[in-house]
Structure formats: C-alpha cells, structure tokens
Amino acid sequence: MLFHGTAIIFERYARQTLRSRFQIFFGMLMPLLYLLFFGPLLRDLPLGSPADSWQILVPGLLLQLSLFGASFAGFAIIVEKSTGVVERMRVTPVSRPALLLGRVLRDALLLTFQAVLLVLAALLMGLRAPLAGILIGFAFTAVLALSLASLSYALAMRVATPQEFGPVINAVTMPAMLLSGLMLPITLGPGWLDVVSHLTPFRYLVDAVRDAYTGSYATAHMLYGVLVAAGFAAAAVTVGTRVFRRAGA
C-alpha cells in the first residue's frame, strides 16, 4: 500500500511538473548565473586545493540547487491547504507517509534533472571530471533534495501562511550556504569559521562531492559525506512522516 500510494502521488505531481516548463527550467537559473558570471572569476586563483576552479565551484552549485529548490518546496502545500486539496486528500485511502514520499521523490527527480543540465553547461565552460564523480554528485544532490523537501513540507504543514514560511526558510538557507563553503572552500577563511562550518551537514556533503569530482573516492571526506547524507535523509523523512501523520494530511 505504501509503494502503491507513493507511486500515485508521485505520478500526480510529476504530471503537474511536466505541464510547467517554467518550474522545470527557472529553478536552475540562480546556479546557472553563478556558473556563468562567478565561475570565470575563480580561474588562476589560489583556492588551497589540488582541484581546479570548476571542480570546486560546480559541486557547490549542485548542492546549492538542492538547498534552495527543496527548501522552498513547502510553498506548494501551503497553497494546497488554502484551496482545499489537502483536505480532500485526507479522505483518500492513501497512507500518510505516501503523501509525503510521493511529493519529495518528485522534487528529488526534478532537481536531479536540473543538476544534469547544470553539469552539461559546466562541461561546455571547461569542467573536467570523471563520469563516476559526476554520478556521485547527482546522487548527493538527490539525497539532499529528498531530505530538505521533507523538512520543508513538514514546516509548511505547521504554518498557516506563506508569510510565516518564507522568513524561516530564508533564515536557514542563507547561513547554511555561507557556512558550508558552497561557493569557495571554507578552509580559505579563518580557523573559527572552519570549525563552525562543521556544525552544518552541508559542509560534509560538499567536501565529498568535490573529492568525487577529482576522482578521489576512498577518502575520509567521502565516508563522512555518505554517513551524514544518509543520516540526515533518514531523520528528515522521519520528521516529515510524523508531521503528516499528526496533521492528518
């Protein structure tokens, strides 16, 4: 029943997404602008890493795509609550976890597709990375999207208006982006900033993807990245599922 219900919800929202080219392509606009206008500035700069500038920037942009795209996914369910869609779903036999999983799987697939387009653009601009590393980057992008979308929907179920939802998301995403070193290696900053950055899960993910883009797979960064990503995903889906069950979504 869980699998069947998840498939039904996923199909419903996937069809909505396919009907909206704006949603498919506009979400990757900000990372693409960083790629086009910020990437060239990093060439020939001492970045404190054996990786070249594209191998440092592109992994960060992939995770930035998930960070912002998935974190704001909850706006959709606020609209659905106001229009009665959520209320109608409460009387269906679909399980409450399926109502969450179908949504977040759609979000993860959409953001992974956008990540593919972003990497293709980066390859045209000079990125060179092993295929295995690129695929690992997509996997981290999808897992992070699933995690953050789950938390975003959970928060959206607990607030009544977009005016409550938006400031909370902004207060979380901006410090997370700055502290995780998505744009530049955080090791370029002072020591205290490097210590603080390890308190955010995104730091471990971006370090792992950067290692993958240089062809380094059996590293401590990769191990920590996999463990943090898996633990964060499990915790986020658990929280989201509990909120949906209690809210009778």
C-alpha positions as CSV (number, residue, x, y, z in Angstrom):
1,M,0.0,0.0,0.0
2,L,2.8,2.4,0.8
3,F,4.6,1.7,-2.5
4,H,1.3,2.0,-4.5
5,G,0.2,5.2,-2.7
6,T,3.6,6.8,-3.2
7,A,3.5,5.9,-6.9
8,I,0.1,7.5,-7.3
9,I,1.1,10.7,-5.5
10,F,4.4,10.9,-7.4
11,E,2.6,10.5,-10.7
12,R,0.1,13.3,-9.8
13,Y,2.8,15.8,-9.0
14,A,5.1,14.7,-11.8
15,R,2.4,15.4,-14.3
16,Q,1.9,18.9,-12.8
17,T,5.7,19.5,-13.2
18,L,5.7,18.3,-16.8
19,R,3.0,20.8,-17.6
20,S,5.1,23.6,-16.3
21,R,8.3,24.3,-18.3
22,F,8.7,27.4,-16.1
23,Q,9.1,25.3,-13.0
24,I,11.5,22.8,-14.7
25,F,14.0,25.4,-16.0
26,F,13.6,28.5,-13.8
27,G,14.7,26.7,-10.7
28,M,18.3,26.3,-12.1
29,L,18.6,30.0,-13.1
30,M,20.5,31.1,-10.0
31,P,23.1,28.4,-10.0
32,L,23.5,28.9,-13.8
33,L,24.1,32.6,-13.3
34,Y,26.8,31.8,-10.7
35,L,28.3,29.4,-13.2
36,L,28.4,31.9,-16.0
37,F,29.4,35.0,-14.1
38,F,31.2,33.8,-10.9
39,G,33.0,30.8,-12.3
40,P,35.4,32.7,-14.7
41,L,36.5,34.9,-11.8
42,L,38.0,31.9,-10.0
43,R,40.4,30.9,-12.7
44,D,44.0,31.0,-11.7
45,L,43.2,32.0,-8.1
46,P,44.9,30.1,-5.3
47,L,42.0,28.2,-3.8
48,G,44.0,26.0,-1.5
49,S,43.0,22.8,-3.2
50,P,44.5,20.5,-5.9
51,A,41.2,20.7,-7.7
52,D,40.7,23.3,-10.4
53,S,38.2,26.1,-10.1
54,W,35.4,24.3,-11.9
55,Q,35.9,21.1,-9.7
56,I,35.4,23.4,-6.7
57,L,32.5,25.5,-7.9
58,V,30.3,23.0,-9.7
59,P,29.8,20.6,-6.7
60,G,28.9,23.6,-4.6
61,L,26.3,24.8,-7.2
62,L,24.8,21.3,-7.4
63,L,24.2,21.3,-3.6
64,Q,23.0,24.9,-3.8
65,L,20.4,23.9,-6.3
66,S,19.1,21.3,-3.8
67,L,19.4,23.6,-0.9
68,F,17.2,26.4,-2.3
69,G,15.0,24.3,-4.6
70,A,14.0,21.7,-2.0
71,S,13.8,24.1,1.0
72,F,11.1,26.2,-0.7
73,A,9.1,23.2,-1.9
74,G,6.7,23.6,1.0
75,F,5.2,26.7,-0.5
76,A,3.2,24.4,-2.8
77,I,1.5,22.6,0.1
78,I,0.5,25.9,1.8
79,V,-1.3,26.8,-1.4
80,E,-3.0,23.3,-1.5
81,K,-4.1,23.8,2.1
82,S,-5.7,27.1,1.2
83,T,-7.5,25.6,-1.8
84,G,-8.8,22.5,-0.1
85,V,-6.6,20.0,-1.9
86,V,-5.0,18.7,1.3
87,E,-8.5,18.4,2.9
88,R,-9.7,16.2,0.1
89,M,-6.6,14.0,0.3
90,R,-7.4,13.3,3.9
91,V,-10.4,11.2,2.9
92,T,-8.5,9.0,0.4
93,P,-7.1,5.6,1.4
94,V,-3.6,6.6,0.5
95,S,-1.3,6.3,3.5
96,R,0.1,9.5,5.1
97,P,3.7,8.6,4.5
98,A,2.9,8.1,0.8
99,L,1.5,11.6,0.6
100,L,5.0,12.9,1.7
101,L,7.1,10.4,-0.2
102,G,5.4,10.9,-3.5
103,R,6.0,14.7,-3.2
104,V,9.6,14.5,-2.2
105,L,10.5,11.9,-4.8
106,R,9.1,14.3,-7.5
107,D,11.2,17.1,-6.0
108,A,14.3,14.9,-5.9
109,L,13.9,13.9,-9.6
110,L,13.2,17.4,-10.7
111,L,16.3,18.8,-9.0
112,T,18.4,16.0,-10.3
113,F,17.3,16.7,-13.8
114,Q,18.2,20.4,-13.3
115,A,21.6,19.3,-11.9
116,V,22.2,17.3,-15.2
117,L,21.5,20.4,-17.2
118,L,23.8,22.5,-15.0
119,V,26.7,20.0,-15.3
120,L,26.2,19.9,-19.1
121,A,26.6,23.7,-19.1
122,A,29.7,23.4,-16.9
123,L,31.3,20.9,-19.3
124,L,30.9,23.4,-22.1
125,M,32.6,26.0,-20.0
126,G,35.6,23.8,-19.2
127,L,34.7,21.5,-16.4
128,R,36.6,18.2,-16.5
129,A,35.6,15.4,-14.0
130,P,35.3,11.6,-14.1
131,L,31.9,10.2,-15.0
132,A,31.8,8.3,-11.7
133,G,32.4,11.5,-9.8
134,I,29.7,13.3,-11.7
135,L,27.2,10.5,-11.0
136,I,28.1,10.6,-7.3
137,G,27.4,14.3,-7.4
138,F,23.9,13.6,-8.8
139,A,23.3,11.1,-6.0
140,F,24.2,13.6,-3.3
141,T,22.0,16.2,-5.0
142,A,19.0,13.8,-5.0
143,V,19.5,12.7,-1.4
144,L,19.9,16.3,-0.1
145,A,16.8,17.3,-2.1
146,L,14.8,14.5,-0.6
147,S,15.9,15.5,2.9
148,L,15.3,19.2,2.6
149,A,12.0,18.8,0.8
150,S,10.7,16.5,3.7
151,L,11.6,19.1,6.2
152,S,10.1,21.9,4.1
153,Y,6.8,20.1,3.8
154,A,6.8,19.4,7.5
155,L,7.3,23.1,8.3
156,A,4.6,24.0,5.7
157,M,2.1,21.7,7.4
158,R,2.7,23.6,10.7
159,V,2.3,27.1,9.4
160,A,-0.8,28.8,8.1
161,T,0.5,31.4,5.6
162,P,3.5,31.9,3.2
163,Q,4.4,35.0,5.3
164,E,5.3,32.6,8.2
165,F,7.0,30.1,6.0
166,G,9.3,32.3,3.9
167,P,11.3,34.1,6.7
168,V,12.0,30.8,8.4
169,I,13.4,29.2,5.2
170,N,15.5,32.3,4.4
171,A,16.9,32.3,8.0
172,V,18.1,28.8,7.5
173,T,19.2,28.6,3.9
174,M,21.4,31.7,3.7
175,P,23.6,30.9,6.7
176,A,23.7,27.3,5.6
177,M,25.0,28.3,2.1
178,L,27.6,30.7,3.6
179,L,28.9,28.3,6.3
180,S,29.1,25.1,4.1
181,G,31.5,26.6,1.7
182,L,29.4,26.0,-1.4
183,M,31.0,28.8,-3.4
184,L,34.6,28.6,-2.1
185,P,36.4,26.2,0.1
186,I,35.7,27.2,3.7
187,T,39.4,26.5,4.5
188,L,40.3,29.8,2.9
189,G,38.6,31.6,5.8
190,P,39.8,31.9,9.5
191,G,40.1,28.8,11.6
192,W,37.0,29.6,13.7
193,L,34.8,29.7,10.6
194,D,36.1,26.3,9.6
195,V,35.2,24.9,13.0
196,V,31.7,26.4,12.9
197,S,31.1,25.1,9.3
198,H,31.5,21.5,10.6
199,L,28.3,22.0,12.6
200,T,26.3,22.1,9.3
201,P,25.7,18.8,7.4
202,F,26.1,20.5,4.1
203,R,29.9,21.0,4.7
204,Y,30.4,17.3,4.7
205,L,28.4,16.8,1.5
206,V,30.2,19.4,-0.5
207,D,33.6,18.1,0.6
208,A,32.6,14.6,-0.5
209,V,31.3,15.8,-3.9
210,R,34.5,17.9,-4.5
211,D,36.6,14.8,-3.8
212,A,34.5,12.8,-6.3
213,Y,35.0,15.4,-9.0
214,T,38.7,15.0,-8.7
215,G,38.5,11.2,-8.9
216,S,39.1,10.6,-5.2
217,Y,36.6,8.2,-3.8
218,A,38.2,6.3,-0.9
219,T,38.7,9.4,1.3
220,A,37.6,10.5,4.8
221,H,35.5,13.3,3.2
222,M,33.6,10.7,1.1
223,L,32.9,8.5,4.1
224,Y,31.7,11.4,6.3
225,G,29.7,12.7,3.4
226,V,27.9,9.4,2.8
227,L,27.2,8.9,6.5
228,V,25.9,12.4,7.1
229,A,23.8,12.4,3.9
230,A,22.2,9.0,4.9
231,G,21.6,10.0,8.5
232,F,20.2,13.4,7.5
233,A,17.8,11.8,5.0
234,A,16.6,9.3,7.5
235,A,16.0,11.9,10.2
236,A,14.3,14.3,7.7
237,V,11.9,11.7,6.3
238,T,11.1,10.5,9.8
239,V,10.2,14.0,10.9
240,G,8.2,14.7,7.8
241,T,6.3,11.5,8.1
242,R,5.4,12.1,11.7
243,V,4.2,15.6,11.0
244,F,2.0,14.4,8.1
245,R,0.5,11.7,10.4
246,R,-0.3,14.1,13.2
247,A,-1.7,16.7,10.9
248,G,-3.9,14.1,9.2
249,A,-2.5,15.3,5.8
